[in-house]
Amino acid sequence: MAAAKKQEKNTKYEELVAAIEKGALGQCYILHGEERYLLERRVEDIRRAILPGGIGGFDYRRYSGVPEPDELRDAVNTYPLLSERALVEVTDFDFSCGLDALLPELRKLPEHVCLLFICPPGGFGLDGRTTAAKELAGLASIVEFEARDVSELAPWAQKRFADAGVVISPSDAEYLTFLAGGYMAPLAAETDKLISHCPEGRVSRRDIDALADPVPDAVTYKLTDALAARDYETAGGILSELYAMREPPHKISYALTSKMRALLLARLYLGEGRGIKELMAVAGVRYEFQAKGLLAAARGTTSGNCLEAVRLCCEAAFRLNDGGGQESLTELLVRLAERNLP
């Protein structure tokens, strides 16, 4: 079921790209999702396809929020002057409260207009099981921009480096992708930064660690990595860094527990002779270097130690849910260090 839904989302995106390239855009599109870099570029493509002369003229209209029904009706029914079609953009539309008034307008959209809804991150969220949502899906092309897979992002980063005459290894490109959070906009920014600071034409892991600004999730991973290696001093410093970044304690706790569970799984997999790809799939690990790190750490511990580390993490999570704060995580690090876990 999940694979089918992902395929459907990919098809919607591919249909949009094909329509742009062929100059055959439909009358209504709803763009949403977390991959804003890709979304914003498709918006630019749509603007160029509909309005070759640019968006500064009469044939382009932009609204924010939920326009009044009469206002939107006038906008979509006004004939273009200088282009074959008009483009009407609506940002931050609240489909949960504005859909009933919108549907009558979508049922009779004229051919001379392209109505484009641009949702904020996490801002679509319509229950697709309702009658109104099903009708909306028949009247508009709903395109979700999800985070791209690392198998696409790392080569994309490598190409950006190569286009600038800079070499980076596939493994280091994957590592940079991870530090950037797996999204294209921050990855592009980190790529450009490294290109400008590496005039010798090669980027190393040392360059990345020195220059890249990791997202909080990547910093949290470094914390869990240090604990898996029993480097408690480094772990304490990273935890203080996360506190300074105002990373929510519950989120850090979840990452710690997930890492110890994954380490336990890796330890069990070592005993059963299973492969790295299977570990990645079952443990929910996106990056191969993470799985290799788990297996390396697992070779230096026992399943009993891993199980005890999971138990201590669960206790710390319970204390957080019971009203504890940062001290619950600090206490967890002390307990792990005292018992030399994992």
N, C-alpha and C positions, 0 to 999 in steps of 0.2 A: 504493500500500500504506500509506504513512504517513498519507495523508488518511483512508483507511478506518479505521485504528486510532484516529485522533483523533475521528472521528465516533462510533465505538463508545464511547469514553470519555465524550464529551458526552452520549450517549444514556443511559449508566448514571447519570450525574449527574442528568439530567432525570427519569429514572424514580424516583430517590430523592426528589427534590423533590416530584414528583407524588404519591408514596406517602405522604409526610408530610402534604401538604395534604388528601388524601382520607381520612386515618386508616386507611390500608391497608398499613402496613409489614409486610414479610416477617419471616421467622424468623432470618435471619442476614445481617449486613453486615460487610464489611471495608473500612475507610476508610483511605486512605494518600495520600501525595503531599506536595509542597513548599508548596502554598498553604494554610498552617495557619489563617489568618484564616477562610477559607470553610469549612474542615473543622470547626473548632471551633464555628462557628455552626450547621452542620448537626447536630452532636452535640447541641447545646442543643435544637434543634428535635425531634430524635428523643426526647430525654428528656421534653420537654413532651407530645409525642404519646402516648407510652406511659404516662407517669406524670403525669397532670394535677395531682396533689396535691404534686408535687415529689419529689426524689430522697432525701429524708431517711428514708424508711420502709423497711419490711421487703421491699418488692417490688423494691428496687434493690440490686444486688450488684456490686462492682468488684474486679477482680484485676489484678495486675501480673506480667508475665513469662509463664511457662508453668505454669498451675495443675495440681495433681495430677489425674489422670483422675477419681478418685472425687470430688474436690472440685468439679470442673466439672460432673460428672454430677449431683451433688446440687443444685447451684445451678440448673441448667436444668430440673430435674424438680420443683422445689419450687413448688407452686401459689401464685399471688398471693393476698394477703389483702384489700387495699383497692383494687386496680385490676383491670381485666379481664386485663391481661397483666403479666408481670414483665420487667424489663430487667437483663440481665447484661452488664457491660462488662469487656473484657480489654484492657489496654494493654501495649505492648512485647512482644507475643507473638512468639516466634521460630518462624516457619513452616518454616524450613529444618530444624529438628530436632524440632519438636513436631507436625508435620502428621500423621504416621502414627497417633499416639495420638488426634488430634483428629477425624479423619474418621469413625470409628465413632459418635462422639457426634453429629456433624452429620447423619448418615443418619437419625437417629430423634429429631430435635428436636421437642418437643411444641409445639402451636399456641399455648399460653399464654405462651410466652417469646419475647423478641427478644434474640438474642445479638449483641453489637456488639464488633468488634475495632477498636481505634484504634492504628494503627501510627505509630511515630516517623518523622520525616523520613528518607526513604531506607531505611526499615526493613522494607519488604515483600520486594522483591527475590527473589520465587520464580520459578524457571524454569518458564514456562507450558507447556513442551513435555513435561514429565513426566506420567505417568499420574495421579499423585496430585494435581498442580496442576490438571489438566483436570477431575478429579472435584470438586475444591474449587470450581472456577468454576461447576459445575452445582449445588452445594449452597448457595453463598453468593453474594450480590451484591457484587462487588468494584468499588469506586468510587475512582477516582484523582482527586485534586485537584491539577491542574496550574496553573502560573502562568497568569493570565489574559492575553489579548492586550491590547496597548496600546490598541487600538480600543475595548476595554471599560473598561480601568482609568482612562484620562484622563477620559472622561465621568463615570465613577463619582466621581472626585475632584472634578470640577466640580460635581456634584450635592451633595456634602457641603458644599462652599463655599456653594452657592446656598441650601441649607437653613438655613445660618447667616447668610444675608443678605450674603455676601461674593462679589465678582465676581473671576473669574480667566479669562484668555483660554485658548482651547483649546491654543494652542502652549505656554503656560506650564504648563498642567495636564499636558501630555505631558512637559515638561522635569522637573517635580516627580516624576512617575511614574518617570522614568529615574533620578533621584537616589536615590529610595527603593528601587531595585533591582528594580522590577517586581512587587512583592508587596504584598498588600493591607494587612497589619498595619502595616508601617513607613510605608506611604503614608497610612494613616488617622492615625497618630501625627504625621506631618509636617503633614498637613492641619489637625489640631486645634491644633498649635503655631502655625501661621501665622494661623489664625482668631483666636486669643487675642491675637496681637501686631499685628493689623492692624485696629484699631477703625474706621478710616475706611471700611471696607467694600470695599477693593480690594487685591488681591495682585499685585505686579509681579515681574519677573525679579530685580530688585535685592533685593526682600524675600526671595525664595527663596534667593538666593546668600548673603544675610546670616544667615539663620535656619536653613535646612535642614542636617541632618547627612547628607552623602552616604555611601552604602555604599562599601566599598573599590573595587568595580568601577567606580563612577561617578568616583571620584578617579583611578583608572587611566585612564579615558577622558579626563579633563581633561589628564592627562600626555600622552597621544597627540595630543590636540587641540593642545596647545602646541607639540609637535614638528612637527606638520603645518604650523603657522603660523610655524615657525622662531623661536619665542620660547623660546630655550634657557635663559635665566635663570629664567623661570617654570617650565619643565620640571624644572630642577634642584631648585627648591624643592618641587615636588609629589613628586618622587622621594624626597626626604628625608622628606616627610610619610608616604609609603607605607612607608618603612623603619620609621618610628616606629610605624606601625599594625601592624607585623609581617606585612605582606602578603608571601606567598612570592615570592621572586625569579623562580621559574619561571613563576608566574602572570602577573607583570608582563611578563616576556619574551614570553610567548604573546600578550598583549594588544598589545604594541608591534609584533610581527611581523604580527599580523592586521590592525592598522590600516594599516601600510605596504602590505600586499598589497591592502587595500581601496582605498587611495589610488591605487595603480597601476591598479587596475581602473577607478576613476572617471576617471583620466586617459585611458585607452583608450576609455572610453565617450563622453567628450567628443568625441573625434575621430570617433566613429562616429555621433554624434547620437542616442544611446539615451536613454530616459527614466529618471526617478528611481525609479519603481516597479520597473523591471527591475533597476536597480542594487541596490536594497534586497533583492530576492529572491536575486540571485546572490551578493552580498557578505554575506548573513546579517545585515543591519542591521534592527533592530526599529523604530527611531524615525526619522521623516521628517526631523527637524532634524539628525540625525546624517548622513543622506545628503546633505542640502543643504550641510552643513559640508564633507563630503568633496569635493563638486563645486566648492565655492568654493576650497578649498585646491588642488585639482587644476588650476584655471585659472592658478595662480601658479607652476607647476612644469612639469617635462617628464617624459615616461615614462622617460627614461634616469636622471634623478635618483631617481625612485620605485623603479626596479629596483635601483639601487645601495643605496638605503636598506633595501630588503628583504634584500639580500645581507648588509649589515652586521648587521641584526637576526638573521639566521640564524647568522652567525658568533658573535654574543654568546650565542645559545641553545646553540650547540655548546660554548662555553667553560663555560657553566653545567652542562651535562650531563657535562662532563669534570671537574667538581669545583669550578668557580668559584663565587663568591658574589656579594654585592652589587656588588663592584668590577667585575664583568663588565658590569653595567648602567650603572654610572657611566662606564666606559670607552666604552660605546656612545654615550652622550650626548655625550661629548667628540668622538668621531669624526664624529658627525652635525653637530656645531657647526663643526668644523674645515673640513668640506666644504660647509657651508651647505646641508645636505640636510634634508628632501626638497625 
